[in-house]
Amino acid sequence: MPIDNAVNLTAVEELYSRYLNDPNSVDASWKNYFENIDQEKAPAGVVKQFEALPEDLRIYNLIDAYRNYGHLIAKINPIATYEIEEPWQLKIETYGFDRNDLARSFPTSGLLPRETAPLQEIINTLRNIYCDRIGIEYMGLENLEMEKWIQERIEPNQFKVKLNVDQKKMILEQLNRSELFESFLHMKYTAQKRFSLEGGETLIPMLETIVENGSKIGMRDFVIGMAHRGRLNVLSNILRKSHSEIFSEFEEGYIPNSFEGSGDVKYHKGFTSEVPANGQKVKISLAPNPSHLEAVDPVVEGQVYAKQILSNDNKKEAIIPILIHGDAALSGQGVVYETMQFYNVPGYNTGGTIHIVINNQIGFTASPAESRSTLYCTDIARAFDAPVFHVNAEDPEGCVYATNLAIALRQTFHCDVFIDLNCYRKYGHNESDEPAFTQPLEYQLIRKKKPIRELYRDYLIQQGHVEKNIAEALEAEFTKALENALQESKTLSSASVKPKKEESSQDKSLDEISTKVPVDILKKIADSMSSVPEGFSIHPKLLNLVKERLSMVQENGKPLDWGMAELLAYGSLLWDGISVRLSGQDSARGTFSHRHAVWMDQKVEKAYYPLNHLKEGQGKFDVINSTLSENAVLGFEMGYSIAYLQSLVIWEAQFGDFCNGAQVIIDQFITTGEQKWGQKCGVVLFLPHGYEGQGPEHSSGRMERFLSLAAQDNIRIANPTTPAQFFHLLRRQTLNPLKKPLIIFTPKGLLRHPACTSQLQDLTSGKFKEIIPDIKSDKASRLILCSGRIYYDIVAEQAKQNNTDTAILRIEQLYPLPLEKIKDELKKLPNLNEWIWAQEEPQNMGAWEFMHHHLKKLLPLELRYVGRNRSASPAAGSYALHKAQHAEIMNALFKR
């Protein structure tokens, strides 16, 4: 017997209660139906175990069962099309009772104020608490204190929602604004996509509750991440973005003029505002987001973490992340799990996230059964001991009540909390879709639904809290305000003009930045970061390395290696009060054991961070071994960089090709964020790159991909070949006020290559060189252009061949490509008759196609390619084959 909606569910519950008291008191068809349900019995062994217990323990287990399983029959679904199936865990027969026991009194175990009560009263109480229109999952979360806290708040009042008249009017006002805004857009812009919130409008009073009541308990800055569904509604009613501005984006001929760039569709854009709440101003930010669902989650967490640091929110109670999910995306997207893994990890923990699921019970056109294997879309919460409130969108007061509990839980226990807003989607995936193609029965039901606003308005009128004429006047007043905003928007749209392309100031600004550091400062930094604390048991091999590195800044010391130059770059920034954050898998020691930014006491295994002990007032240094994730970790670091522009923020891939796992963040945020959203970001990517015969997975940082994404000065790409170059590059990136993401292809084999060194004076003078010429004679007839570690192999082969008529030009900055500087070097070689591009990557990878496209404009003859042949795989798996390919490249370069 199908049960069509929440009203029927309530009626069925009443019938079932009567059936439990007296099976003959209900119609024969219902009696047969309930008897069939009752056939689902507990395993005989379980019943036998319970029957062996004293009655008071059996009652306690029944009470505990409702705490654990009551949510399974809660009336949370406004479009239910399923039959109620009471789980055997809630049947009295499971615990050795029968209907004859319903009138008998038993111990209440603290559930009721009285010590004893009839079994029927105990069951009714449990159903009121755990099986009404709010279902709650909170048991078994390995936190007995939290379980007790929740029980103390929901059991004494039987989870009855008690809101005052002002709170009820707030809910009605927000539902008015939410639904009328959507219906207005639908009427005025019928053919345009907007991803309506209709069917889930209760989200708006829930968010308003978080802002208003959250501000009363210390919350003052909210960062929201959400996909497109309901985004315009949130922008309008929560962030107070003006209606005229929103409407103008729907108008034909609208071109954005807020920033230089291509812009984005209206339901992807972000916004930041300050709004009044509880007599004060709070800040709300909605992060811009592409269509890649849930990709924004780690970005929001990174922004919140940085804001907490900048505002000294050490308790993590003032700046709050809110993630709004779709049901199918929450259960389907792996980045959700990656992001949730941050919740209790040092360096990433934001003190708990409030998650709201707009549970439309459909993913585009896929049903829940097609979208997940779990009962609830929120079942991921169990993995992280996060409580879940399942609420019914047609019970706005219950939704607000659960929201208040959620924010109190977050502040008290600094945990993630989920609110599963069970609702529906009035239209298809977008307003032009026909949902009945794939869900005909569900949409027959949805089209008969009365809007939530009207249901709640009529309820308040019936209760005497609102007069009908006043409610209708408020609706008319809001609609009139929307009409006025529409007229204003047409003026805004007609005034919009396409912005002129500004001349890039990137190259000029980079040339003007001084990155050299006085020698006495470098020595002080080296001394401080090489000092072993008294009583600290340092590993003997590490102590030798520390001594060796200290000698690199002393008279007649060893040349600087890569690791020392890197640490000095960080130290020089920290010395000037600039904070540095570096994260990645094994970044503290370094994948190739070259960094050792953390020392571990060999006796007590306690960490020591030398770069945090340079001097008083220095910047903060964080080096973090991240979770084993690329996508979420890079998203987090990018978000952190957005919120903390004046710091150096680095994500390091364990190997360069691991950036594959973060491609969504790279493509949709890092390389396009400024063009789409005007978003500034200075995040740095370290991608270890170089062909040393380590196989196809550990050779390439996928240089070609980044070069294909480079346009309109959106990013910087470098492949430095000396420690000094790396030092100046990092300092230039940090000190440059014009923030752009920086992609650095860092070496592996060069970390200890005897020729890959620099002198201390290279750090105390000079700057980053975008190209480095190696001209043995201005009579050279051949020029080899290259980038990266292959340079050292070319030089060695040139010496071996005793070749003197070949000049070499290293391209250290691949993008923006310094064409004018290359042209100037070419003028110094008037006898050239052959130009070669040499690379270690296959021809369809690396920089070849990018360089060929740009350099052919400068050269009088065709640029010749020397490197590996085109290949589907980045590198050979056989070391012998790798060596043979490398020998062919060297032979092709110098063969006569």
CORCORNOR-V283328 format. One record per helix or strand of 2 or more residues. SS is the DSSP state (a for helix, b for strand). FROM is the first residue (numbers start at 0). TO is the last residue. Records with the same first field share a line. If there is no record, write none. Layout:
BEGIN
SS=FROM-TO / FROM-TO
END
This chain:
BEGIN
a=5-20 / 22-24 / 27-36 / 43-50 / 54-72 / 87-89 / 91-94 / 98-100 / 118-129 / 143-153 / 164-187 / 201-215 / 230-236 / 242-247 / 295-309 / 326-331 / 333-343 / 367-370 / 379-382 / 395-412 / 434-436 / 439-445 / 451-462 / 467-494 / 505-510 / 518-528 / 539-550 / 561-574 / 609-611 / 630-642 / 655-669 / 672-676 / 702-708 / 722-734 / 748-751 / 760-763 / 789-800 / 818-826 / 847-854 / 878-893
b=104-106 / 115-117 / 133-136 / 220-225 / 270-276 / 279-285 / 318-325 / 352-358 / 386-391 / 416-421 / 579-583 / 598-599 / 606-607 / 620-624 / 647-652 / 683-686 / 714-717 / 740-743 / 770-773 / 781-785 / 805-810 / 812-814 / 833-841 / 863-867
END
